[in-house]
Amino acid sequence: MQFSPVRTAIIAIVALLGVLFAVPSFLPQTVRDAWPSFLPKQTVVLGLDLQGGSHLLLQVNEDGIVTERLQTLRRDVRNTLANENGIGNLITTDEATKSLSIELTDPTQKEAARTAIAALQNTVSNSLISVGGVQELSFGETPDGKLTVTLTPEGISERMSALVAQSIEVIRNRIDELGTTEPSIQRQGSNRILVQVPGFGDSTRLKDIISRTARLTFHMVYPGMSAAQAEAQGLPAGTMILPSQDGGNELLYEDVAIGGESLVDAQPSYDQQRAMPVVSFRFDTRGAVTFGQITSANVGQRFAIVLDNTVITAPQIQQPITGGTGQISGSFTTATANDLAVLLRAGALPASLDIVEERTVDASLGADSIRYGLTAGIVAAVLVVAFMVIAYGIWGVFANISLILNIVLIFGALSMLGATLTLPGIAGIVLTIGMAVDANVLIYERMREEQKAGRSPLQSINAGFERAWGTIVDSHLTQLIAAIVLYFLGSGPVQGFAVTLALGILTSLFTSYTVTLYFVGMWYRSVRPKILKIQHFRFIPDGTNIPFMKISRYVIAFSIVASLLSIGSAYFKGFNLGIDFVGGTAIVIQHEGGPADVGAVRELLDGLDLGEVQVQGFGTPEDVLVRVQAQEGGQDADQVAVTKVREALATENYTVRSTEAVSGTVSGELAWKGTIAVLVALGAILIYIWFRFEWQFALAAIVTTSHDIIMTIGLFSITGLEFNLTSIAAVLTLVGLSLNETVVVSDRVRENLRKHRKMPLPELIDLSINQTIVRTSLTQFTVFLALIPLVLFGGEVIRSFTIAMTFGSLVGMYSSIIINGPILINFGLKSKAEDKDVPATKTADGASV
């Protein structure tokens, strides 16, 4: 009970740092600007679901990379062989095998040809071509004597990885040109880029700016033959046909006369003579010289300006252009001319990018989410604080001081780490409010037991903190394992939830033990009580002796039937899967003139020929959720569907508040990752409990937790609650919560096995459950006090998450109390009287037995 000055200083320093880092997040910008420079100014970063903005997940198009690389390789092979004593050849491309087949007109030149094309070998790495990479090409020969050049899988993979790194820089330059603040551009895996732009609500424009390749090239138009004639008679060597912006086709030379990489500037302007917006461009010195040479040598010929394999314009060269400037004209509006100028200034993407996931949130919806989260958090905090005072009096005040400091430390840590706070993250903080007092309840209940056993107040306090510590660590670490798995296998808002949950677990370990002990010590030294009056209210009276093992067979039978019903419902009825798992588009709309008419919206959208369209209420009477199935044709078709919905609803005074689109590829990956996350969490927790307890306890904990998962998943199937990514978060959090209760009961069973060596195992398990049921009921009630406000005030976005958490908490308490014991017996756990040869081990408080 004697705190050293060092421990006191540590508590004071941690609390002060937590306050200093947390306060700026709650101050207006003007106050933060006046904040002293030596104090922290970082604030918690709000996620897109709280402040609005756009989220895009882009994937490098491998097929496009292969096609383009084969085209370049074909041109290089043809030029190389032509320069090698004019070796005649016929080259065919096979995109299925990612290879070129070269047939020589003179077979006697095969060795010379083989040597010449072998010089085209590249060593590809993350910096594209460098020493120490992998070979991009492999060379061979077909049975009929044709030479082959094939792109290697390793080379394609390395090239894609390198192109992702280049694309990130181009995307960052483009977004910077838009003038947005604090965009987040991150690499995901080997071929994906995550882009988040807060406060940018025009997702259509953002997608066009980001995903367009914007590769500008200049080609000479093939003279004397039209594209139609070339299609009928056969393409002349070294030519290609590209579509024109006006709807026709143009026959061009394949060779790039000059590339867009020579541009140094591009600006939107206005052509007064033709009265139309244009884009003016300027070449660098080398490009200007080349441009002047080309236009001087080809006066009277047509010169095509090609953007992303589409001919924008193909004017006739009237005279040499030696100034290094020109303009691109086409069917531009002022806005599209400006966007094209932005793209050209930022540079072309080195590869085409496909949008595989899109989320856009209107700022007003984000403000609503903040309001919902704050309301739920305040109500939950008031309820938990009030209950702790009612239940424990002055001891509840100590716990509440630790709880308040815990919340401050969470916000301080989020601010210091620059972590993103999402709506599920707020739910994680609210859940932490309910879970944080768990350790204090465990300590207080242990103190009551020690005092009841005849110890003095001082001995009871010391024993309560010391003997409860091992159980507290076990229960918190099982939850931390689930949070870590969520972070590494989750994405977006789920990761935000995992961060706040993990921080809450770590800070509660500090506050519930160290800080509470500090205040208890101060109180004890000033009051010196003769007896500790710890608890003023309890759900279950002392001396309860419920014979759980006698009714266990009926309870297990009930659980087996309920589990089979859950599995059967999941198999035969299935789930109301969110677009996270099935793909498609979800659009939240709001009616501006009062309550929305769901039936009218459904009837309006039925005529759009978009396949399956679901329309349902979404929280407030004014809001409606529209779910559109994934369209054939990929993301472009999905975007067309969203545009149709927008236009149709705009006529009825509906505004779009958020859109969320997930491709089939990503949805399949998310479903697989969710399953893996649950299995990894169970496996990690099994290893931990096996290490801390006997193997019977570990297997019983896993069986009990699996029972809770099955029951919760059955809830989603039977009730039709939407099953999405946050549902996986709910399931994994329940794994931690359920194991929290199971570990407490198991720890008491293990302790009693050493204390009551001759007691039959069923009686011993009954004793352990009755000793811990008071604590279990109190902690579960505080969790409910935190969850119920989330259900009522947390908003529709996390409704299924909070309902599943509430239900799962009930099931977890039920299984930990009643199901775990019989499973321990069935797995062969024996009392010390039954197994006298068990060597001495240590209890949770370190005593050898």
N, C-alpha and C positions, 0 to 999 in steps of 0.2 A: 504493500500500500504506500510505500515511500517512493515518490517519483524523483528521480535524479534530475538535476538542472538540465542535463543533456536531453533527456526524454521530453521534458517540458518545452525546451527550446525547439525541438523537432516538431512537436504539435503546433506550437505558435507559428513557426516558419511555414509549415505546410498550409495551415489555415490562412495565413496572410497572403501567400502566393496564390492560393485558390481564389481568394476574394479579388486580388489585383487582376488576375487574368479573366475572371468571370464578369466583373463590373462593366468593362467597356461594351460588352454585348447588349447591355440594357440601357446604355446612354445614347442620346441623340447625337447625330454627326457633329453638330456645332460644339457640343461639350467635349467630344472625343478630340476635335481639332485643338481645343484649348488644353487638353490633357498634357501634363508635363512630359517632356520627351524621354526622360529616364524611366517612365512607367510603361508597362505593356499597353499596346493599343490594338492588338489583334482582337478580332471578334469571331464569334461562331459563324461559320459559313452556312447559310441556309441552302438546302437542297432545292432543286427545281420545283418539287411539289409544294414548297412553301413560299417561294418568291416568284414562281413563274419562269418560263423560258423553254428552251428546246434541247432535246437530247437525241443524238443520232449515233447509231452504231454502224460503222461502215466496214465493208469487207472487200479486200482486193479481189478483183475478178480474175481468177486463174485462167479461165478459158481465153479471156481477152489478152492476157500476157503471153500465153502460148501462141495464139494466132499472130500477134504482132511480132513476136520474136522469130517465128517461122518465116514471116514475110521478109523481115530484115535479113535473116540468114539466107533465104533464097536469093535475095538480091546480091548479097556478099559472095555467095558461091558462084553465081553467074558471072559477076565481074571478075572474080579471081581466076576462073577458068578461061575467060575471054582474054585476060592479060597474060595467061600462061601459054604463049604460042598459039593463041586462038583455038583452044580446045572446044570443039562443038559439043553441045549437050542439050538434053531435054530434062527439065526438072519438074517433078510432081510433088505436091504436098499432101501428106496424110496426117490430119489433125488428130485422128483417133490414136495413132501410135506416136504422135508428136515428133514426126520425122520427115526428112526429105529423101526422095529417091532420084538418083542422077543416072540417066542413061546417056552414054557417050556415043557420038556419031562415028568415032574411030576407036574401037576397043584397044588398039595397040597403045593408046595414050593413057591407059588406066593407071599405071604406076605414077606417071607425072601428075595426073589429076588427083590421085590419092594423096600425094605429097603436098600438093598445093592447098587442098581443102583442109588438111591436118593443121595448117598454120592458123586456121580460124579458131582453134581451141581457146576457150576463155577459162580463167580461174575466178569463180564467183564467190564473193563473201558478202557480209553485211555492208561493206563499202563498195558493193557491186563488183569491181575487178581489182583484186589485190592478191598479194602473195599469202599463201596459207589458207586459201579457200578450197572450194571443191570444183572439180572439172565440170563444165556446163555441157559439153558435147561428148557423144560417143560415136565412133565411126565403125562401119561394117560393110557387108556386101550381101546382096540377096542371092538365092540359088541361081537366078538367071543372069547374074553378072553385073547387076546395077549396084553402084555405090550408094551407101546410106549415111545420113547424118541425123542423129537423134538427140533430142534434149533429155538430159538425165533427170530423174526425179529429184536428186539432191540439188542439182543446179537450179531447177525450177523453184524449189523451196527456198534456197538462199536468195535467189533473185526477188522473190516475193517479199522476203523479210527485209531486204535492202530497199525495195520500193516503198514499203510501209514507212520506213524511217524518213525517206525523202518526202513522202506524201504528207507526213505530219508537219513538216516545215512549210510546205506549200499551203496547207489548210490554215496554219497559224497566220501566215502572211495575209491570206484572204480575209480571215475574220478580223484581223487588225485593221484592214482597209475599211471594214464596215463601221469601225468606231465603237464596238462593244467593249464592255469591261469584264475583266476576270473570266475569260473563257477557259474551260478545262479541256485539254486535248491530250489523251493518253493512249498508249499502245495497249492492246489486249491480245495476248497470244502472238502468234507469228504472222497473222494476216488480217488483223482487225484494228480499227481505230475508234475510240470513243470520244465523241465531241459533245460537250455540254456548254451551252451559251445562256447564262442567266439573263432574264429580262428581254430576251429576243423572242417575241411571240409569233412572228411571221415564219412559220416552219417551212412553207413552200418556197419562199425566197431563199431561206438559209440552205435548204437541200440543194437548190439549183446552184447556189454559189459554191457550196462545198463539193458536191459530187460530180459536177461537170469537169471533164478532163481538161478542157480549154487548151487543147493542143493546136496551135496555129502553124500552118505550113503553107508555102507558096509553091505552086506547080505550074508548069507550062501546059496549056491545053494542046492536045494532039491536033495538028492541022489536017484539013482535007478529009476528015471522016467524022461523022457524028457518032454518038454513043449507040444509037439504034443500029447504024450500019455495022459497028464493031461487034455488037451482039449477034447480028445475023451472019457476018462473014468470018468472025473470029478476031480475038484481041491481037493487035500488033504487039510484038515483043517489047517488054518494058513499059506497058501501059496498064491502066486500071480504069474502071468505071465507078464514079461516086455520085450519090444523089445530090441534087441541087436544092437549095432552099425554096426555089420557086416551084418545086414539084417535078422537075425534069431530071435528066442525068447528064453528066459530062464525062468525056473521054480525056483522061489526063496522063501525062508521063508519071511513072512511079517515082522517079528520082525527085527528091525534095530540092527545089532550086534554092530556097533559103528557108530557115526555120524560125519559129517564134522565139527561140532562145536568144536571138540577136536583138530583140526589142528591148529598149531601155525605158520607154514610157508609152502610155496609152491613156487617152482622155476622151470623155464624151464631148461631142461638139454638135454643131448644127450646120447643115449645108444649105446656105441661103438660096442658091440657084434652084435646087430640087426641092427645097422646103421639107427637109426630112432630117431626123437625128442620124448621126453617123459617129463612128469611133475613129479618131485620129491617132496615128501611131508614129513612133520615131525609132529608127535603128541606131545601134552603136556604130562606131567608126568603121569597123570591119564589115558589119552588115550593110552600112550605107554604100560602101565601095562595091560589094557584091550585088546589091540591088541596082546600083547604077549600071554595072556591067551587063546584068541580065536585061534590063529595060533598053539599053543602048543596042544590044545585039538582036533584039526581037521586036523592033518597032513594027507595028501592024499586026502582031500576033496577040492572041488572047492569053491573059495571065490570071490564073485562078487563085483566089484566097480561100483556103480550106480550114474550117474549124471543126474539130472532132469528126473528121471524115464526112463532112457535109460542105458542099461548095456554097459559100456565102455570096460571093460575087465573082464574076469572071470577065472583067472589062478588057477592052482592046488597048494595047499600049500605043498611045498616040505619039509620045516623044520620050526620050530618055529622062529618067527621074534620078537626078544626081544629088538631091538634097538629103536623102535618107529619110524622107517622111512620106506618108501616104494616108489614105483613109479607107475604112471598111464601111461599105453601105449595104443596106439590106432592109428587111421589113422590121426595123427597130422602132420601139417607143423610147421615150426619154429614159424610163426606168431600165429597160433592157439594155440600152446603149451604155448606161452607167454601170450596170452589172458586168457587161462584157469587158469594159475598161478595167474594172476591178480585177477580173479574172486574168486579163493579160498582164497587168502590172505585177500581180502576185506570182505569175508563172504557171506553167501547165503542170497538171498532175502527171507523174511518170507512169501511172496506171489508172485504169478506170476503176471506180469504187461503186459497189452496190450497197444500198441502204437496207440493212437486214433488221433494224429495230429503230423505231421512232416514238418519241414521247414529247408531247407539247402541252404545257400547262399555262392557262391564262393567269395573269397576275391576280385577278379578283378571286379565282379559285384558290390560289396560294394563300391569299389573305384569310379566306374562310378556313383553310386548313390550320393556319396558325391560331386562329380564334378557337377552333374546336380543340386543338391540342392544349392550349393554355387553360381553357375552361376545364377540360378533363383533369389536367395536372393540378390545378388549384383545388378543385373539389376533392380529388383523391388525397392530396396532402392534408387538407383540413380534416377529412374523415379519419385518416390514419393518426394524425397528431392528437385529435380529440379522443380517439379510442385508447391510445396508449396512456393518456393521462387518466382516463376513467378506469382503465384496467390496472395500472401500476402506480398511480399517484406520482410522487416525486421521482420514482424510478422511471416512470414514463417520460417525465421532463428530461431526464438525462438522455434517454433514448432519442427523444425528439431533437435535442441539441445536436446529437451525432447525426441524425437524419438530415437536418437542415445543412450541416456542414458537408455531408455526403453529396447533396444536390449541388451545393456551391462548387465542390471539387470536381464534379462531373462536368459542369459548364466551364470551369477553369481549364480542365484538361482538354476538352473539345476545342476551346479557343487557342490554347498553347500549341496543340498538335495541328491546328488548321483543319480539323475534321469537319465533315459536312453533316449538318443536322437535318434529317428528313422527318416526315410525319411518322413513319414507323419508329424512327429514332426517338421522337417525343414519347411514343408509346413505350419504348424501352426504358426511358427515364421514369415514367409513371409506374411501370411495373417494378422498377428498382425501389421506388418509394415503399411499395408493399413488401418487397423481399428484404429490404435493408434492416427492418426491425426484427427479422427472423433470428439473427444472431443474438440480439439483446434479449429476446424472449427465451432463447435457449439458455443463456447465462443466468437470467433471473430465475427460471424454473429450476436450474441446477442449484442455485443458492438456496431456494426454498427447501429442496430435498436435503441438502447438507445441514441446514438449521434444524429440520425435522428429525434428522438422525442424531442430534445432540451436540452439534458443533457450535462454537461461539459465533457471534456476528462477524468478527474479523476473519475467523477460519472459514466461515461460510462464503464470505465474499471472495477470499482468495481461491477457495476450491471451486467456486462457481465459474470464475474466469479461467482458471487453469484447466479444469477437467472438461470444460465445454469447448476449449480451443481446437482440439483435434477433430471433433465432430463438425465444428464451424468450417474448418479448412476443407474437410472432405466434401461437405455439401456445397461449398462455394466453388471448389475446383471442378466438380462434375458439371456445374452450370457454365463455368468458364470454358470447358472443353467444347460444349455445344456452341457457345458464342464464337470460338475460334473457327470451328468447322463452318459455321454460317458465314463468317467473313471471307474465308478463302474459297468457298464453293458457291457463295451467293453473288448477287450483283445489284447495283443501284441501291434502292431504298432498303433492301434486305441487309446490305452491308452496313448501312447507316444504323439500322436496328442493332446489328451485332456489335458495332463500335460502342454505342451507348450502354448496351447490356454488359459488355466486358468491362468498361470503365466503371460502371456502377458496382459490379462484383468486386473489383479491386479496391475501390475507395471504401466500400462498406466493410471490407476486411479491416481496413485501418481505423475507420471511425467507430464501428460497433465494438471493437475491443479496446484499442488504445485510448481513444477520446472518452468513451464511456467510463473506462476505468479511472481516468484522470478526474472526472467530475465526481464519480462515486467516492474516490479517495479524499477529495476536498470536503465533500459532505460528511464523510465518516469522521475525519479529524476534527471537524467543528461541532458535530452533534454527539458523537460517542454513544450510539443507542445501545440499550441492553438487549433489545430484540429487533429483528428486521421485519417490518411490516411491508412486505414486497408487493403482494397482489391484493387488489380491492374487488376485482370482478373476474369470474371464471365461468366458462360454459359448462364444464364438467367438474363436479365436486371431488375433493380429495377422497381417497379410499375406494375409488371406483374399481370394481373387479368384474369386468365384462368377460364372459367365457368365449372369447373369439374362436378358439380352436374347436369348440364343440359345434359351432354353427358353420365351420369352415367348409365342410363338404357341400352344404347347400349354397353357400356363397360362390364357391368355385364352379358349381354346376350352373348357377346363374350367369357367371362370367363367361363360361364356355358357350352357353346359348347366345348371350349378347354378342360375343366375338364372332360366332358363326353367322349371326344375322348381319353384322357389319361387313364381314367378308362377302356374304351372299349378295348384299345390296350393292357393294362395290363391283362385284362381278357381273350381276345381271342388270342392275339399274345404271351403274356407272356414276360419273361425277359431272357437275356443272363446271366444266373446265374453263378457266379464264383464257384470254388470248395468249398469256404467257406460255401455255402448253399446247394450244391448238393452232395458233397463228390467226391472223386477221386484224381487224381494226376496231377499236372501242372509242366512241365519241361521246363526250358528256356535253349536253346542250342545256340551255336555260331559256325559259320563256320570259320575255320582257313584260308581258301584259297580264301577269297573274299566274295562277296554277296551270301547269301544262296538261294537255289532253293526250295521254299515252295512246289511246285508240286512234285519234286523228293522225298522230305522228306515224304510227304503224301503217295506217292506210295510205298516207302520203308517200312513204318509202317503198311500199310494195310494188309500185309501178315503175321503179327505177331499174328493174332487172339486174339486181346485184346478188342473186342467190339468197341464201338464208340470212335474214335480218331480224335480230331480236331487239325489242324495245321494252324498257321497263323503267319504273320510277327509280330515282337515285337520291335518297335522302330527303331533301326539301320538296315541297309540292311543285316548285318551279323547275326542278332539275329532272332530266331524263337521260338514261344511258342507252345508247344505240350501239349494238355490236353487229359488225358486218363480217361475213366469212371471208377468208383469204381468196382473192380473185385469181383466176387463171391469167397468167401473164406477169406475175411477180409484182414487185414494188411499184412499178409504173402503173399497173392496172389498179393496185390498191389506192394509189394517189388519185387516180381518176374517179374511183368510187367515193373517196372522201369529198372530192370537189362536187360531185353530183349531190351528195347528201347536204353539203353546205348550201348549195344553190337552191335546193328544194325547200330547205327549212327557213332560209332567209326570207322567203315570201310570207311566212307565217310568224314573223317576229321572234325567231329563235336565234340565239347566238351560240357559237361553239366555245366552250370553256376549256376543253382539253381533248387531245387526240393521242391515241396510243396504238401503234402498228408494229406487229411482230411477224417476221417471215416464218414460214414452215421450218426452215433450217434451224433457226434460233430456238423456236418453240420445242423442237425435238431435243435439242441440246439441254435446254433448261429442265425439261422433264427428267432427262437422264441424270443431270447434275444434282437435282433435288433428291432423287433416289439414292445416289451415291453419298450425298451429304448425311442422310439419315443413317445409312449403314456405317459410314466412317465414324460418326458420332457414337453410335452404339459400340462399335469395336474399340474405340479409344477409351470409352468409359469402362468397358469390360476389363481392359488391361489395367486401368487405374485401380478399380475396386478389387481386382484379383491381387494386385500388389499390396493393397492396404488391408484386405480381409482374406479369409479363407476362400477357396474356390467356390464353395457352395453359395456364399454370399454374392459373389460376382455373377454366377449364373442365375440365381434367384432375382437379382436386381435387373438383369437383362430381360428375363421372362416377364417380370412385372412391368417393366417399361414398354416392352413390345405389346403387352396387353393394353396399355394406355394409348399407344399409337394406333392400334387397331380400332379401339373404341372411338377415338377422335376422328380418324379417317371415316369411320362409319357414320359419324355425325354429318360430315360433309355430304356423303352420298344420300343418306336418308332425308335430310332436310333440304337438300339442293343448294346449300351455301356455295358461293363461288369458290372454287379451289384454284389458287394462283400462287405466285411466288411467296407472298406474305403468309400463305397457309403453310408452306414448308417451314418458314421461320417460326410459326406458331407450334408446329409439331416438334421442331428441334428445341425450342424453349421449354416445351412441356417435358421433353426428355430430361432436361436439367432440373426442372421443378419436381418432377416425380421422383427422380433419384435423390433429390434433396431430402424428401421425407423418408424414402427407403433407407438412405444412409443413416439417418438419425435413429430409426428403429433398429437397424442392423447393428449399429454401434452399441446400443443398449443391450441387445441380445448377446453380443460378444462379451461385454462387461459382466453381465449376469452369469454367463457360462463359467466365468472364473470366480465369481463371488458365491454362487449357489451350486456347488459341484454335485450335490445329490438330488437336486430337484429334477423331476421328469421334464423332458424337453417341451411338451405341449404347455405345461404349467409355466415353465420359464418364459416361453414366448408370450403367453398371456400377460405375465407380470411385466415384461418389457414394453408391450404395447400399452398397457394401462398406465405405466409410468410416463410414457411419452405422449399420450393422447391429448393431455391438457395443452402441451406445447404445440402439437400439431394443429389442434382446433384453433388456437389463438393466431398462429402464423398464417394459416389458410384464410382466416377471417380478414386479416390485414391485407392479404393478397386480393381478396374479393373486394375490399373497400377501395383498392386501387383499380381493379378491373371494371367494376360496375360503371364508374364515371366514364371510362373509355368506351364501353358499350353504348352508354346513353348520349355522351357528348363528343365522342372522338371523331364523328363524321362517317360518312358512308364508305370512304376509301378504305378504311381499315376495319370495317364492321365485321366481316367474316373472320378476320384475325382475332379480334377481341372476343367474339362469341366463342370461337374455338378455344382460346386461352381459358376463358371462364369455365367452360365445360370440362376441359382437360384438367384443370386444377382440382375440380371435384373428383374426377375419376382417379387422378393421381393420389389424392388423399385416401380414397376408398381402397385402392390396390395396395398402397404402402401399409395400411393398417391391417387389412384382412387377408389379402392374397399372398403377401410376401412370406408370412409365417409358415403356412402349410407347404409352400414350395420348398422352403428350407428343409423341412422334415422329409419331404419326398426326395430331395437331393442327397439325403444321407447325413445331414448334420447331426452330430451326437453331443450329448452333454458330457461333462468331465467324468461323471460317474460311469458312463458307458464307454468312455475312451480314456483310460488312465495312463496310456503311454504317450500322450501328447506332450511334447517338451514345453518348458516354460516359455512364454512370449510376453510381450509388453502390451499394456493397455494403452488407450488413447492418451492418458495423462502421463505415460512413461513408467508406470510402476510394473515391476516384474512379478509374474504370477507362476 
